[in-house]
Amino acid sequence: MPDWMEIKYQDPATKSYLGSPSLVRLDNGDLLASHDYFGPGCPRSHEDEEHLTSIYRSRDDGRTWSNVTHVAAAFWSSLFTLNGDVYLLGTSQQYGSIVIRRSTDGGNSWTHPKDEKTGLLFAGGPYRISPNYHCAPVPVTLHNGRLYRAFEDNTPCVWGAGFQSLVISAPVDADLLNVASWRMTNKLPFEPEWLPGDWPPLKNPGWLEGNVVATPDGELRNILRFHAEPLVDKAAVIRVEDEGRRQVFDPENGFIDFPGGMSKFTIRRDPVTGTYLSLTNPNSDPRHVHQRNRLALCASRDLRSWRVIETLLTDDSGLKHEESVRRTGFQYVDWQFDGEHIIYVVRTAYDGAHNFHDANRMVFRRIENFRNLPTRADGIRES
């Protein structure tokens, strides 16, 4: 059994699976974690959409966890803190509206986004009628006095090719529950003619689950997971310009090699060293483009050149390789810098999950003294 603390176990027999982990440390030292539910057996809205999120607390630095509450009409959501309050920003359901909630009591209770003054930021259409807002628990990034967060509009509602990238932003000192505080960039669909000429034909190419991050020279980029089957480990890079008013894609410089780029990832910049880090699922077997049975810490100095610096989780259950790839997944990681350490939560399919995707566990781990990993002079370990 791997060295982890289990936040939640869900019996696969329920046909309800655990998704979208997020994690934050509160000012009082408590840890809050969240996840949602998906699958044919999960709780559903009146539109027959997945929509329920659960909140957990640890008062002992992640050793034990207790359920705090459940939040309906919250999906694919990120936790973040600001001025002592906790926020939950995501969608109202699978392909729903963009909504935000605030808690002033450490996550015990939450506001409800009933209208444009209370957290209903950008309304989605009914069921799969446009707009169909989509995201993952990606970072909420503070840059030059504004908060930025990536979403997509899946229009037409086709996984992969239908995703149109967008970014929303608001002044950090604004009322974040008021739609008037927020702006949205243009919605940028992926165009197949942007693909490099030396790539093979791709199956359903598209971008999703972006990370807004500042470059070393202070510009903003939206770095997205890129579905490039049969290629693996690719990501797309979009410029975010004019204080969040516009996104621009340059096909000549818009694709990078990125370990684990076929699956959701979160990028953050170390405030001490300036190194960019991500916890990802690097591919070790191109025959299995969706491989997620390996979790690694990756690093970059410039957001373009990435390398694996440490393997964090591999399957120790005794399954043969082919079966392990099919049934085990350490995926959709959310993580935070925590002093000298990194803390993270993992959507995990392990020991009884019927496939790698449909996770039966939500687990918590830490990387102790991550800056003490063997390094080169630039702060990145050789792979």
C-alpha positions as CSV (number, residue, x, y, z in Angstrom):
1,M,0.0,0.0,0.0
2,P,1.5,3.4,-0.9
3,D,2.3,5.9,1.7
4,W,-0.8,8.1,1.7
5,M,-3.6,9.4,3.9
6,E,-7.0,8.4,2.5
7,I,-9.5,11.3,2.5
8,K,-12.4,9.3,0.9
9,Y,-13.1,5.8,-0.3
10,Q,-16.0,5.1,-2.7
11,D,-17.0,1.5,-3.4
12,P,-16.9,1.0,-7.2
13,A,-20.1,-1.0,-6.9
14,T,-22.0,2.3,-6.4
15,K,-20.9,3.3,-10.0
16,S,-20.2,6.7,-8.4
17,Y,-16.6,7.8,-8.7
18,L,-14.4,10.6,-7.2
19,G,-13.2,13.5,-9.3
20,S,-11.7,17.0,-9.3
21,P,-9.6,17.2,-6.1
22,S,-8.6,20.6,-4.7
23,L,-6.6,21.6,-1.7
24,V,-5.9,24.7,0.4
25,R,-4.4,25.5,3.8
26,L,-6.4,28.0,5.9
27,D,-5.0,30.8,7.9
28,N,-5.7,28.9,11.1
29,G,-3.6,25.9,9.9
30,D,-6.4,23.6,9.0
31,L,-6.4,21.9,5.6
32,L,-9.5,21.9,3.4
33,A,-9.9,19.5,0.5
34,S,-12.7,19.0,-2.0
35,H,-13.8,16.6,-4.7
36,D,-16.9,16.0,-6.8
37,Y,-18.7,12.8,-8.0
38,F,-19.1,11.5,-11.5
39,G,-20.4,8.3,-13.2
40,P,-23.7,6.6,-13.8
41,G,-24.5,6.1,-10.1
42,C,-23.5,9.6,-8.8
43,P,-25.9,12.3,-7.6
44,R,-27.4,14.3,-10.4
45,S,-29.2,17.6,-11.0
46,H,-32.7,18.1,-12.3
47,E,-31.0,18.3,-15.8
48,D,-29.5,14.8,-15.2
49,E,-26.0,16.3,-14.8
50,E,-23.3,15.6,-12.3
51,H,-23.2,18.4,-9.8
52,L,-22.2,17.5,-6.2
53,T,-19.0,18.5,-4.3
54,S,-17.9,17.4,-0.8
55,I,-15.7,19.3,1.5
56,Y,-13.2,17.8,4.0
57,R,-11.1,19.2,6.9
58,S,-7.9,18.0,8.5
59,R,-6.8,19.6,11.8
60,D,-3.7,17.5,12.2
61,D,-1.7,18.4,9.0
62,G,-3.3,15.8,6.8
63,R,-3.1,12.7,9.0
64,T,-6.8,12.4,9.4
65,W,-9.8,13.9,7.6
66,S,-13.5,14.5,8.3
67,N,-16.3,15.4,6.1
68,V,-17.4,19.0,6.7
69,T,-20.3,19.5,4.3
70,H,-21.7,18.8,0.8
71,V,-22.2,21.6,-1.8
72,A,-24.9,21.1,-4.5
73,A,-24.5,22.8,-7.9
74,A,-20.7,22.9,-7.6
75,F,-18.5,20.9,-10.0
76,W,-14.9,20.9,-11.3
77,S,-14.1,23.6,-8.7
78,S,-11.0,25.1,-7.2
79,L,-10.5,26.1,-3.6
80,F,-8.5,29.3,-2.8
81,T,-8.2,31.8,0.1
82,L,-8.3,35.6,0.1
83,N,-8.3,38.0,3.0
84,G,-9.2,35.2,5.5
85,D,-12.1,33.9,3.4
86,V,-12.3,30.7,1.4
87,Y,-13.7,30.6,-2.1
88,L,-14.9,27.8,-4.4
89,L,-14.8,28.6,-8.1
90,G,-15.9,26.3,-10.9
91,T,-19.1,25.3,-12.7
92,S,-22.6,24.7,-11.4
93,Q,-22.7,21.2,-12.9
94,Q,-21.1,19.3,-15.8
95,Y,-21.1,21.8,-18.6
96,G,-23.0,24.3,-16.5
97,S,-22.7,28.0,-15.5
98,I,-19.5,29.6,-14.1
99,V,-20.1,30.1,-10.4
100,I,-18.2,31.2,-7.3
101,R,-19.0,30.7,-3.6
102,R,-17.5,32.2,-0.4
103,S,-17.1,30.8,3.1
104,T,-16.4,33.1,6.0
105,D,-16.3,30.3,8.6
106,G,-13.5,28.1,7.3
107,G,-15.6,26.0,4.9
108,N,-18.5,25.1,7.3
109,S,-21.0,27.0,5.2
110,W,-21.0,28.6,1.8
111,T,-22.9,31.3,-0.1
112,H,-25.2,30.2,-2.9
113,P,-24.9,31.7,-6.4
114,K,-28.5,32.4,-7.0
115,D,-28.0,35.6,-9.2
116,E,-25.4,38.0,-10.6
117,K,-24.8,39.6,-7.2
118,T,-24.2,36.4,-5.3
119,G,-21.8,34.4,-7.4
120,L,-23.5,33.5,-10.7
121,L,-20.8,34.9,-12.9
122,F,-21.5,33.6,-16.5
123,A,-24.7,31.6,-17.1
124,G,-24.5,28.4,-19.1
125,G,-27.3,27.0,-21.3
126,P,-29.7,24.3,-20.2
127,Y,-28.3,20.8,-20.4
128,R,-25.9,20.7,-23.4
129,I,-27.2,24.0,-25.0
130,S,-24.4,26.6,-25.5
131,P,-22.6,27.9,-23.6
132,N,-21.3,24.7,-22.0
133,Y,-18.7,25.8,-19.5
134,H,-16.0,23.3,-18.5
135,C,-12.9,23.4,-16.4
136,A,-10.9,21.4,-13.8
137,P,-9.5,22.5,-10.4
138,V,-6.8,24.6,-11.9
139,P,-5.0,27.5,-10.2
140,V,-6.5,30.9,-9.4
141,T,-3.5,33.1,-10.2
142,L,-2.8,36.5,-8.7
143,H,-0.9,38.8,-11.1
144,N,-0.5,42.5,-11.0
145,G,-3.6,43.0,-8.8
146,R,-5.9,40.7,-10.7
147,L,-7.1,37.1,-10.2
148,Y,-7.1,34.9,-13.3
149,R,-8.6,31.5,-13.9
150,A,-9.0,29.3,-17.0
151,F,-12.2,27.7,-18.3
152,E,-13.5,26.4,-21.6
153,D,-16.8,26.5,-23.4
154,N,-17.4,23.1,-25.0
155,T,-19.4,24.3,-28.0
156,P,-20.4,22.3,-29.9
157,C,-20.5,19.9,-26.9
158,V,-18.0,17.4,-28.3
159,W,-15.2,16.2,-26.0
160,G,-11.9,17.2,-27.5
161,A,-12.6,19.2,-30.6
162,G,-15.4,21.3,-29.1
163,F,-13.4,23.0,-26.3
164,Q,-12.9,26.7,-26.7
165,S,-10.3,28.2,-24.4
166,L,-11.2,31.3,-22.3
167,V,-9.9,33.1,-19.1
168,I,-11.9,35.0,-16.6
169,S,-10.3,37.6,-14.3
170,A,-11.2,40.2,-11.6
171,P,-9.4,42.8,-9.5
172,V,-8.2,41.2,-6.3
173,D,-9.9,43.8,-4.1
174,A,-13.3,43.6,-5.9
175,D,-16.5,41.9,-4.7
176,L,-15.8,38.5,-6.2
177,L,-19.5,37.4,-5.9
178,N,-20.6,40.3,-8.2
179,V,-20.5,39.5,-11.9
180,A,-19.7,43.2,-12.6
181,S,-16.2,42.6,-11.1
182,W,-15.3,40.0,-13.7
183,R,-14.3,40.0,-17.4
184,M,-13.9,37.2,-19.9
185,T,-11.4,36.9,-22.8
186,N,-12.4,35.9,-26.2
187,K,-13.3,32.2,-26.6
188,L,-10.6,30.6,-28.6
189,P,-11.5,27.3,-30.5
190,F,-8.7,25.0,-31.6
191,E,-8.1,25.0,-35.3
192,P,-6.7,21.8,-36.9
193,E,-4.7,23.8,-39.4
194,W,-2.5,25.0,-36.5
195,L,-1.0,21.5,-36.1
196,P,2.7,21.2,-36.9
197,G,3.2,19.7,-40.4
198,D,5.5,17.0,-39.2
199,W,2.9,15.5,-36.7
200,P,0.9,12.5,-37.8
201,P,-2.9,12.8,-38.1
202,L,-4.4,13.2,-34.7
203,K,-7.5,11.6,-33.3
204,N,-9.9,14.3,-32.1
205,P,-7.3,17.0,-31.2
206,G,-8.3,19.7,-28.7
207,W,-7.2,21.7,-25.7
208,L,-8.7,21.9,-22.2
209,E,-8.0,22.4,-18.5
210,G,-5.7,25.4,-18.8
211,N,-3.3,26.9,-16.3
212,V,-2.9,30.7,-16.2
213,V,0.7,31.4,-15.1
214,A,3.1,34.4,-15.3
215,T,6.2,34.0,-17.4
216,P,9.6,35.0,-16.0
217,D,9.3,38.3,-17.8
218,G,5.9,39.0,-16.3
219,E,3.6,38.1,-19.2
220,L,0.6,35.8,-18.8
221,R,0.2,32.4,-20.5
222,N,-2.6,29.9,-20.5
223,I,-0.9,26.4,-20.6
224,L,-3.4,23.7,-21.6
225,R,-3.5,20.0,-21.6
226,F,-3.5,18.9,-25.3
227,H,-5.2,15.8,-26.6
228,A,-2.8,14.8,-29.3
229,E,-3.5,11.0,-29.7
230,P,-1.5,9.1,-30.9
231,L,1.2,11.6,-29.7
232,V,1.8,11.9,-26.0
233,D,3.3,14.5,-23.6
234,K,2.3,17.7,-25.5
235,A,0.8,20.9,-24.2
236,A,-0.5,24.1,-25.8
237,V,0.5,27.6,-24.9
238,I,-1.8,30.6,-25.4
239,R,-0.9,34.3,-24.7
240,V,-3.3,36.1,-22.3
241,E,-3.1,39.9,-23.1
242,D,-4.5,43.3,-22.1
243,E,-5.2,42.4,-18.5
244,G,-7.4,39.4,-19.4
245,R,-9.3,40.9,-22.3
246,R,-7.8,38.8,-25.0
247,Q,-6.2,35.4,-25.8
248,V,-3.9,34.9,-28.8
249,F,-2.4,31.6,-30.1
250,D,0.8,31.6,-32.2
251,P,1.0,28.2,-34.0
252,E,4.7,28.6,-34.6
253,N,5.4,28.7,-30.8
254,G,2.2,27.3,-29.4
255,F,3.1,23.7,-28.7
256,I,5.6,22.3,-26.2
257,D,6.8,19.0,-25.0
258,F,5.3,18.5,-21.6
259,P,5.6,15.3,-19.5
260,G,2.0,14.2,-18.8
261,G,0.4,16.7,-21.2
262,M,-2.3,14.2,-22.1
263,S,-3.9,14.5,-18.6
264,K,-4.9,17.4,-16.3
265,F,-2.0,19.1,-14.6
266,T,-1.5,22.1,-12.3
267,I,1.5,24.5,-12.7
268,R,2.8,26.7,-9.9
269,R,5.9,28.8,-9.5
270,D,8.2,28.3,-6.5
271,P,8.3,31.8,-4.8
272,V,11.8,31.0,-3.4
273,T,13.7,29.7,-6.5
274,G,11.5,30.9,-9.3
275,T,11.3,27.3,-10.7
276,Y,7.9,26.2,-12.2
277,L,6.7,22.9,-10.9
278,S,3.9,20.5,-11.9
279,L,2.7,17.0,-10.7
280,T,1.9,15.1,-13.8
281,N,1.4,11.6,-15.4
282,P,4.4,11.3,-17.8
283,N,3.9,8.6,-20.4
284,S,6.4,5.7,-20.4
285,D,4.5,3.5,-23.0
286,P,3.2,5.3,-26.1
287,R,1.1,2.3,-26.8
288,H,-1.1,3.5,-24.0
289,V,-1.6,7.2,-24.6
290,H,-3.9,7.6,-21.5
291,Q,-1.4,6.1,-19.1
292,R,-1.9,7.5,-15.5
293,N,-0.3,4.8,-13.3
294,R,2.8,6.9,-12.7
295,L,2.9,10.3,-10.9
296,A,6.0,12.5,-11.1
297,L,7.2,15.9,-10.1
298,C,8.3,18.0,-13.1
299,A,10.1,21.3,-13.4
300,S,11.0,24.1,-15.7
301,R,12.8,27.4,-15.5
302,D,11.1,29.0,-18.5
303,L,7.7,27.3,-18.9
304,R,8.8,25.8,-22.2
305,S,11.5,23.2,-21.4
306,W,10.3,20.6,-18.9
307,R,11.8,17.5,-17.3
308,V,10.9,14.9,-14.7
309,I,12.8,15.4,-11.5
310,E,11.2,12.8,-9.2
311,T,8.8,9.9,-9.5
312,L,6.3,10.1,-6.7
313,L,3.8,7.2,-7.1
314,T,3.9,4.0,-9.1
315,D,1.6,1.0,-8.9
316,D,2.8,-1.4,-6.2
317,S,-0.3,-3.6,-6.3
318,G,1.4,-6.5,-8.2
319,L,-0.6,-6.0,-11.4
320,K,1.2,-6.8,-14.7
321,H,2.1,-3.8,-16.7
322,E,-0.8,-4.0,-19.2
323,E,-3.4,-4.5,-16.4
324,S,-1.8,-1.8,-14.3
325,V,-2.2,0.8,-17.1
326,R,-5.8,-0.3,-17.5
327,R,-6.8,-0.3,-13.8
328,T,-4.6,2.1,-11.9
329,G,-4.5,5.9,-12.0
330,F,-2.9,8.7,-9.9
331,Q,-4.4,11.7,-11.6
332,Y,-5.9,15.2,-11.5
333,V,-3.5,16.2,-8.8
334,D,-4.0,19.5,-7.0
335,W,-1.2,20.8,-4.9
336,Q,0.2,23.7,-2.9
337,F,3.6,25.0,-1.6
338,D,3.6,24.5,2.1
339,G,6.7,26.1,3.5
340,E,9.6,23.7,2.7
341,H,7.2,21.0,1.5
342,I,4.6,20.4,-1.2
343,I,1.2,19.0,-0.2
344,Y,-1.1,17.4,-2.7
345,V,-4.4,15.5,-3.2
346,V,-4.8,12.8,-5.8
347,R,-7.8,11.3,-7.5
348,T,-6.8,7.7,-7.3
349,A,-8.0,4.4,-9.0
350,Y,-6.2,1.7,-7.0
351,D,-6.9,-1.8,-5.6
352,G,-10.4,-2.5,-6.8
353,A,-11.1,0.3,-9.2
354,H,-12.5,-1.2,-12.4
355,N,-10.4,1.1,-14.6
356,F,-7.8,3.8,-14.3
357,H,-10.2,6.6,-14.9
358,D,-13.0,5.8,-12.5
359,A,-11.3,6.7,-9.2
360,N,-12.3,4.9,-6.0
361,R,-10.1,6.9,-3.6
362,M,-9.1,10.5,-2.8
363,V,-5.8,10.6,-1.0
364,F,-3.4,13.1,0.5
365,R,0.4,13.1,0.4
366,R,3.4,15.5,0.8
367,I,6.8,15.9,-0.6
368,E,9.1,16.7,2.3
369,N,11.8,19.4,1.7
370,F,11.3,19.4,-2.0
371,R,14.0,22.0,-2.6
372,N,16.6,19.5,-1.2
373,L,16.1,17.1,-4.0
374,P,19.4,16.5,-5.9
375,T,19.7,19.5,-8.3
376,R,21.8,21.1,-10.9
377,A,22.9,24.7,-10.4
378,D,19.6,25.9,-12.0
379,G,17.5,24.1,-9.4
380,I,16.3,21.3,-11.6
381,R,17.4,17.7,-11.1
382,E,18.6,15.7,-14.0
383,S,16.2,13.0,-15.1
